[in-house]
Amino acid sequence: MILKTNYKRLLTLIVLVGILFFQTAKAQEMAEAVSNLTELLDLSDKQTAQVQTLFVQYRANMDGILLKHEGEEEPDVASMIGEIRDLRDNYRKDLQTILSKDQYASYLEQIDVILTDMFKDLAEIRLMDIQTDAALTDAQMESLIPVVGKGLKQTVQLLFENAGDRLSVPKKIKISKNLKKIEKEQRARMENILTPDQLSMYDAIKEEQKKARKSKK
């Protein structure tokens, strides 16, 4: 069902998003992240120091995961995502011991805003590749970007939460149904934005891109 080429491509996207979102490349960026969080959540000096320590630990653990899989000819992407997810879960548990309930809720809200914007950017890049061929107007692009971005976000989050796990048949069926639901809802929104001819052109372009990817293997 979901363990197909499309699934593997999505898993790769999850890894890239996970690295982009969670890994801090430079010390000054980490300091900036702590500063922004301090301002956003109105952290006390003690909380700021604790968050700084937690960030450093998280960065070291993330680097360890990346180093572990670096150089692997065919890395187990699902396993890697599972490790990143477990690291995130542990990070959040530790963060909850530092923040108040309201502060943690605000933190999760901010994370959701960041992820929404990130996936909108990814959606825009994807749509720009087909805008001319599908004859999409700028107004249609503006309407489509959040729709496609939401679909990407929901799909990646669903797979992220289950990657690396041994899935039972009922669980696989449930995930497959949820993926189809996301796709169906996105399609319905697209039908309110595009003309029938544009939808047909969109489908044809996506199919050509799919064939092109397969031919490269």
C-alpha positions in Angstrom: 0.0 0.0 0.0 2.1 2.8 1.3 5.5 1.0 1.0 6.0 2.0 -2.7 8.2 4.4 -4.6 6.0 7.3 -3.7 6.3 6.4 0.0 10.1 6.3 -0.3 10.2 9.7 -1.9 8.0 11.1 0.8 10.3 9.6 3.5 13.3 11.3 1.8 11.4 14.6 1.9 10.7 14.0 5.6 14.4 13.6 6.3 15.2 16.8 4.5 12.5 18.7 6.3 13.6 17.2 9.6 17.1 18.2 9.1 16.2 21.7 7.9 13.8 22.3 10.8 15.6 20.7 13.7 19.3 21.0 12.9 21.1 24.3 13.8 24.0 24.7 11.4 25.9 27.4 13.3 26.4 28.4 16.9 25.1 31.9 16.3 21.9 30.5 14.7 21.4 28.4 17.8 21.8 31.5 20.0 19.4 33.3 17.8 16.8 30.5 18.2 17.1 30.6 22.0 16.8 34.4 21.9 13.7 34.2 19.7 12.1 31.6 22.0 13.0 33.6 25.0 11.1 36.6 23.6 8.2 34.6 22.2 7.5 32.7 25.4 8.7 35.3 27.9 11.2 32.9 29.4 12.9 33.7 32.7 16.7 33.8 32.9 16.6 30.3 34.5 14.4 28.9 31.7 16.6 30.5 29.0 19.7 28.9 30.4 17.9 25.5 30.6 16.7 25.8 27.0 20.2 26.7 25.8 21.6 23.6 27.4 18.8 21.5 25.9 19.4 22.9 22.4 23.1 22.0 22.7 22.3 18.5 23.7 19.7 18.2 20.9 22.2 19.5 18.3 24.8 16.9 19.5 22.3 14.1 19.3 21.1 15.1 15.9 24.7 15.3 14.6 25.1 11.8 16.0 22.2 10.5 14.0 23.4 12.1 10.8 27.0 10.9 11.3 25.7 7.4 11.9 24.0 7.3 8.5 26.6 9.3 6.6 28.4 7.3 4.0 25.8 4.5 3.9 25.3 3.5 0.2 21.6 2.7 0.8 20.6 4.2 4.2 17.5 2.9 5.8 15.5 6.1 5.4 12.5 4.9 7.5 14.8 3.9 10.4 16.6 7.3 10.2 13.3 9.1 10.4 12.3 7.0 13.3 15.5 8.0 15.1 14.8 11.7 14.4 11.2 11.4 15.6 12.3 9.7 18.8 14.9 12.4 19.4 12.2 15.1 18.8 9.9 13.3 21.3 12.6 13.2 23.9 13.4 16.8 23.3 9.8 17.8 23.7 9.5 15.8 26.9 12.5 17.6 28.4 11.2 21.0 27.2 7.9 20.4 29.0 9.8 20.1 32.3 11.2 23.6 31.6 8.2 25.5 30.3 4.8 26.1 31.8 1.7 24.5 30.3 0.8 27.8 28.5 4.4 28.4 27.3 4.6 24.9 25.8 1.2 25.3 24.1 2.5 28.6 22.6 5.7 26.7 21.5 3.7 24.1 19.7 1.6 26.8 18.0 4.7 28.5 16.8 6.1 25.2 15.5 2.9 24.7 13.5 3.2 28.2 12.0 6.8 27.5 10.9 5.9 24.1 9.4 2.9 25.6 7.5 5.1 28.3 6.0 7.8 25.7 5.1 5.4 23.5 3.3 3.8 26.5 1.5 7.3 27.3 0.2 7.8 23.7 -1.0 4.4 23.8 -2.6 5.2 27.0 -4.4 8.4 25.5 -5.8 6.5 22.5 -7.1 3.8 24.6 -8.7 6.2 27.0 -10.3 7.5 24.0 -12.3 4.1 23.5 -13.9 2.6 27.0 -13.9 3.3 27.7 -17.5 2.4 24.3 -18.9 -0.8 24.2 -16.9 -1.6 27.8 -17.8 -2.1 28.8 -14.1 -2.7 32.5 -13.4 -1.0 34.3 -10.6 -4.3 34.4 -8.8 -4.7 30.6 -9.1 -1.2 30.1 -7.9 -1.9 32.2 -4.9 -4.9 30.1 -4.1 -3.2 26.7 -4.9 -0.1 27.2 -2.8 -1.7 26.9 0.6 -3.9 24.0 -0.6 -0.9 22.0 -1.9 1.2 23.0 1.1 -1.5 21.8 3.5 -1.6 18.5 1.7 2.2 18.1 1.8 2.3 19.0 5.5 -0.5 16.5 6.5 1.1 13.7 4.4 4.6 14.3 5.8 3.3 14.5 9.4 1.3 11.3 9.1 4.3 9.4 7.7 6.8 11.0 10.1 4.8 9.8 13.1 4.8 6.2 11.8 8.2 5.9 10.1 10.5 3.3 11.5 7.7 1.4 13.3 6.7 -2.2 12.7 3.2 -1.6 11.3 0.5 -4.2 11.6 -1.8 -4.8 8.7 -4.7 -2.8 10.3 -2.3 0.1 11.0 -1.1 0.1 7.3 -4.7 0.1 6.1 -5.5 3.0 8.4 -2.5 5.0 7.2 -3.4 4.3 3.6 -7.0 5.4 4.2 -5.8 8.6 5.8 -3.4 9.3 2.9 -6.3 8.9 0.4 -8.4 11.2 2.5 -5.8 13.9 2.4 -5.5 13.5 -1.3 -9.3 13.6 -1.8 -9.7 16.7 0.2 -6.8 18.4 -1.6 -8.4 17.4 -4.9 -11.7 18.9 -3.9 -10.1 22.2 -3.1 -8.2 22.2 -6.4 -11.4 21.6 -8.3 -12.7 24.9 -6.9 -9.7 26.8 -8.2 -8.8 25.2 -11.5 -10.9 24.7 -14.6 -11.6 21.1 -15.8 -9.1 21.6 -18.6 -6.4 22.8 -16.2 -7.1 19.9 -13.9 -6.6 17.5 -16.8 -3.4 19.3 -17.8 -2.2 19.2 -14.1 -2.8 15.5 -14.0 -1.0 14.9 -17.3 2.0 16.9 -16.1 2.2 15.1 -12.8 2.0 11.7 -14.6 4.8 12.7 -17.0 7.0 13.8 -14.0 6.3 10.4 -12.4 7.3 8.5 -15.5 10.5 10.6 -15.8 11.4 9.7 -12.2 10.9 6.1 -12.9 13.0 6.2 -16.1 16.0 7.5 -14.1 16.1 4.4 -11.9 
